[in-house]
Amino acid sequence: MDKGSAHKRPIFSIALITAVVALVLYLIVRTSLFVLADYVWYEKSIALLLLFAEFFIMLHAFGYFLNLYHVLHRDSAPRQISMDEVPELTDYPPVAIIVSSFKEPLDIIEGTLTCFYNLTYPNKHVYFLDDTRYDRPGDDPEQMRRYREQIDALCERIGVNLFRRSWRGAKAGMINDFLDFIEGHPKPGFTFHSFEESFALKREKEKYIIVFDADMNPLPDFVDPLVAFMEANPTLAFIQTPQYYTNFETNRVARASGLQQAVFYEYICEGKSEQDAMFCCGTNVIFRREALMDVEGFDESSVTEDFATSLKFHARGWSSAYLNKICAFGMGPEDLGAYFKQQFRWALGTVGLFRTIVGAFVRNPRMLSASKWWEYFLSGTHYFVGWALLIMMTTPVVYLFFETPSYFVRPEIYALFFLPYFILTMTLFIYSMAQRRYGFKELGSGIVLQAITLPVYLRASLLGIIGVKGTFGITPKGGSTSLPLIKLWPQILLAAICVASIGWGISRLYFERDAIWAVTVNMVWCVYHAGLLSAVIYFNHPEEDGA
């Protein structure tokens, strides 16, 4: 929490403990009601699915509360890094600033490379890793030739070292090939052009590697404190910093996706860092080259190579940290097509790695501490949220249409324990984020955007769990377009079903008198879910007035 909130900590701690107690009590009651219910097999199956969905949501809520606890009580334990105590930097070891790009727009690349030269750190070498495939079938050869010449001219004009290689392994493969290059044993097929004036004077290999996405622009003081922390903590493999989107003022999708990121980059990342369980997010991050070489580079088997490599670091005994200071800014996805593509890649890679996490735990449970296993389990299962949402959205529909009493066994008992849990957890979440100056309306837009991404999470998690690896793809930038409604049919169909069930519920209230409470509450849930899903139309027109 903020320093000014220190006097509120006892009250906050009590609220946190109360919320956890309410959560546990609710699960105990729900499980007891399920076990005692006199259901036939198909009703029992639906009830069990709902119980699993609720357990999933509450497990991750509990994980959030634990991170809140670690942040709240971190003053009583030594912290790895804090901007309040930046170590003195007496030496300036060489640093490689790199950005790997796959056919990114030239104006975005130029803005990023220009920002690199505003960095105040003196002993830096800037590299542009051009990972564009110039021989890909279907591309216009003349257009690709011109693009390559423009990249060459841009790097020469700005004074940036340009590295290319024979294409393989997308971003992870490119960075690994670059690491081999600076180690002095490059793979065949590489080309390197030194356009940096001071490069000829370089005498040492870079000790640290700083990685940016092509649209991320660092602030001038990005490097100095990170190198200072790395120098003071020789076991740190990397330090992650947050992502901050600047294209949010008139774009609904960019704003909501940025607020989703904010929830993650506040207490969740801080809590993970306090437990030495932070994982890399792929950009705005500094690596120790020695650590990268120790784990044999980035993991090329996953489209979320950053997350997978973090597990390798921790398995080898390296530490990680998170610095909650906005050090760079970039662009978020500007329409649903770009956002869905980004989320599909993240979900596919993360769920795929979950299989690796489970396998590693079974083979060697002592490889990581209990707290690290817990954090990796939470992160690896996050994108199963699509299944939990689907179950929770369809269960009241099933009740209203088919009178399957799986949603409430004893409505009055359910409400007695649900309402305290719901009110306490939502109040705690909203209050904690308000301490970081995020309002309820802002947080709500992020929650809604996640809900309408349900079909993407379903498909990605299903493919990820059966072992489909997928291919790396950049998030489109530089303009927004609306998707054809046919591509949004899952959200629209599910919203329509919720609306139909509301109508059927009204008829039940009129003609039936023995289940008024249960029917009413399930109708309320259907109204809520229909509202969430229909927001897909709102977000499908991302540009607001004044854009």
Secondary structure as GFF3:
##gff-version 3
##sequence-region A 1 547
A	DSSP	three_ten_helix	3	8	.	.	.	ID=ss1
A	DSSP	alpha_helix	9	36	.	.	.	ID=ss2
A	DSSP	alpha_helix	41	72	.	.	.	ID=ss3
A	DSSP	three_ten_helix	74	76	.	.	.	ID=ss4
A	DSSP	three_ten_helix	83	85	.	.	.	ID=ss5
A	DSSP	beta_strand	95	101	.	.	.	ID=ss6
A	DSSP	alpha_helix	106	116	.	.	.	ID=ss7
A	DSSP	beta_strand	124	130	.	.	.	ID=ss8
A	DSSP	alpha_helix	141	158	.	.	.	ID=ss9
A	DSSP	beta_strand	161	164	.	.	.	ID=ss10
A	DSSP	alpha_helix	170	183	.	.	.	ID=ss11
A	DSSP	beta_strand	191	193	.	.	.	ID=ss12
A	DSSP	three_ten_helix	197	201	.	.	.	ID=ss13
A	DSSP	beta_strand	208	212	.	.	.	ID=ss14
A	DSSP	beta_strand	217	218	.	.	.	ID=ss15
A	DSSP	alpha_helix	223	232	.	.	.	ID=ss16
A	DSSP	beta_strand	236	240	.	.	.	ID=ss17
A	DSSP	alpha_helix	252	263	.	.	.	ID=ss18
A	DSSP	pi_helix	264	268	.	.	.	ID=ss19
A	DSSP	alpha_helix	269	274	.	.	.	ID=ss20
A	DSSP	beta_strand	285	288	.	.	.	ID=ss21
A	DSSP	alpha_helix	289	294	.	.	.	ID=ss22
A	DSSP	alpha_helix	305	315	.	.	.	ID=ss23
A	DSSP	beta_strand	319	322	.	.	.	ID=ss24
A	DSSP	beta_strand	328	329	.	.	.	ID=ss25
A	DSSP	alpha_helix	336	363	.	.	.	ID=ss26
A	DSSP	alpha_helix	370	381	.	.	.	ID=ss27
A	DSSP	three_ten_helix	382	384	.	.	.	ID=ss28
A	DSSP	alpha_helix	385	402	.	.	.	ID=ss29
A	DSSP	alpha_helix	411	434	.	.	.	ID=ss30
A	DSSP	alpha_helix	440	452	.	.	.	ID=ss31
A	DSSP	alpha_helix	454	465	.	.	.	ID=ss32
A	DSSP	three_ten_helix	485	488	.	.	.	ID=ss33
A	DSSP	alpha_helix	489	511	.	.	.	ID=ss34
A	DSSP	alpha_helix	516	539	.	.	.	ID=ss35
###
